[in-house]
């Protein structure tokens, strides 16, 4: 029974749930970026190069006489670069926000009654000497 209980605690912990949500959102984000590359950037930016090569899609770029489709590879590289730039900007923003939180110094706690009393006794002894 303890194995099941331990597994339940592990599976329901916040870290595992956060990871699962991150993977799902990451998959959806990957599809959005792929669509951005395939449907917007490739036609807008690479259309002249594709037309010069008499091609319609980036995936049609292949080495003649082989099955090597380097167009798909180029699309994946562009997708990776876009995802990396977005993640970099998100992490940089989060780090900047965390730094602002850390930079704010915490107010010093008020001394306890005992510390105040001892300070007064010390000051009285110094003034007598």
C-alpha positions in Angstrom: 0.0 0.0 0.0 2.9 2.4 0.7 4.1 2.1 -3.0 0.8 3.3 -4.3 0.6 6.1 -1.7 4.2 7.3 -2.6 3.3 7.2 -6.3 0.2 9.2 -5.8 2.1 11.8 -3.8 4.7 12.0 -6.6 2.2 12.2 -9.4 0.1 14.9 -7.8 3.0 17.0 -6.6 3.1 20.5 -8.2 6.4 19.9 -10.1 5.0 16.9 -12.0 1.7 18.7 -12.8 3.7 21.9 -13.9 5.8 19.7 -16.2 2.8 18.1 -17.7 1.2 21.5 -18.4 4.4 22.8 -19.8 4.7 19.9 -22.2 1.2 20.4 -23.4 1.6 24.1 -23.9 5.0 23.5 -25.5 3.5 21.2 -28.0 0.8 23.7 -28.9 3.4 26.5 -29.1 5.5 24.3 -31.4 2.5 23.9 -33.7 2.0 27.7 -33.7 5.7 28.3 -34.5 5.6 25.7 -37.3 2.6 27.3 -38.8 4.3 30.7 -38.5 7.3 29.4 -40.4 5.5 27.3 -43.0 2.6 29.6 -43.7 3.9 33.1 -43.1 7.7 33.4 -43.0 8.5 30.9 -45.8 6.0 32.4 -48.3 6.8 36.0 -47.4 10.6 35.8 -47.1 11.7 32.8 -49.1 9.2 33.1 -52.0 11.7 34.7 -54.4 14.2 31.9 -53.7 11.6 29.2 -54.1 10.3 30.7 -57.4 13.9 30.9 -58.7 14.2 27.2 -58.0 10.7 26.5 -59.6 9.4 25.2 -56.2 6.2 26.0 -54.3 7.1 24.8 -50.8 10.2 24.7 -48.7 9.7 21.0 -48.3 10.2 20.5 -52.0 13.8 21.4 -51.7 15.7 18.2 -52.3 19.1 17.1 -53.6 18.6 15.8 -57.1 18.6 12.1 -57.4 18.4 11.5 -53.6 15.7 11.4 -51.0 17.5 14.1 -49.0 14.9 16.9 -48.3 17.0 19.7 -46.9 14.1 22.0 -47.2 12.4 20.3 -44.3 15.7 20.6 -42.4 15.8 24.3 -43.1 12.3 24.7 -41.9 13.1 22.9 -38.7 16.2 25.0 -38.1 14.1 28.2 -38.6 11.5 26.9 -36.2 14.1 26.1 -33.6 15.7 29.5 -33.9 12.3 31.2 -33.4 11.4 29.0 -30.4 14.9 29.6 -28.9 14.5 33.4 -29.3 11.1 33.4 -27.7 12.2 31.3 -24.8 15.3 33.4 -24.3 13.2 36.6 -24.2 10.8 35.0 -21.7 13.5 33.8 -19.4 15.4 37.1 -19.7 12.2 39.0 -18.7 11.5 36.6 -15.8 15.1 37.0 -14.5 14.8 40.8 -14.7 11.6 40.7 -12.7 13.2 38.3 -10.1 16.2 40.7 -9.8 13.9 43.6 -9.0 12.2 41.6 -6.3 15.6 40.6 -4.8 17.0 44.2 -5.0 14.3 45.5 -2.7 15.9 45.2 0.7 13.8 43.9 3.5 13.2 46.2 6.4 15.3 45.3 9.5 13.2 43.7 12.2 12.6 45.7 15.3 14.7 44.7 18.2 13.1 42.6 20.9 12.2 44.0 24.3 15.2 42.2 25.8 17.6 43.7 23.3 16.2 47.2 24.0 16.5 46.7 27.8 20.1 45.4 27.4 21.0 48.3 25.2 19.7 50.8 27.8 21.6 49.0 30.6 24.8 49.1 28.5 24.3 52.8 27.8 23.7 53.6 31.5 26.9 51.6 32.5 28.9 53.5 29.9 27.6 56.9 31.1 28.6 56.1 34.7 32.2 55.2 33.8 
